[in-house]
């Protein structure tokens, strides 16, 4: 049986506008060569996309949000 990549195979619903915006922002950050956690967090704060509570991102809140979106929180 050949392997097939299905990136949305575990998704239970279409992504929200927030999830799409976060994905777009992360893609742009990574595209600029930023790959370390402090740099990603700094770039997200500079870009203006905020967590749901409107605060600045921290390494802890960013990691928690990724875990939540992955269904691990």
Secondary structure, DSSP 8 states (H G I E B T S, - for coil): ------TTTT-SS---HHHHHHHHHHHHHHHTT--SHHHHHHHHHHHT---TT-----HHHHHHHHHHHTT--
